[in-house]
Amino acid sequence: MLISTAYAQAAADAGQAATQGGLITYLPIILMFVALWLLMIRPQMKRAKEHKTMLDALSKGDEIVTGGGIAGKVAEVGENFVQIEIAANTVVAVQKQTIATVLPKGTLKAI
């Protein structure tokens, strides 16, 4: 015959090789998780913390823009909702989480 017979290696050698290669096998997965955390999860957590700080510092008279694009002046701040004056004698209630940004004072007069 042209094909030679293959023999199994000793059981002790095979078990030892599998143990040493185990950590190396999981190394790419561990590195991908670390890269995912550094590039995606950590910046998102930082943005969420900054947004929460902005909402906690919100006070009457601040000029804001909501996520839907409504610009107005804060008339009253509640625990979950904010009353926004969008025009003379027109007040709208929006959830605090929908506030996207706080504008510098006087921005609404320029619009």
Secondary structure, 3 states (H helix, E strand, C coil): CCCCCCCCCCHHHHHHHHHHHHHHHHHHHHHHHHHHHHHHHHHHHHHHHHHHHHHHCCCCCCEEEECCCCEEEEEEECCCEEEEEEECCEEEEEEHHHEEEEECCCHHHHC
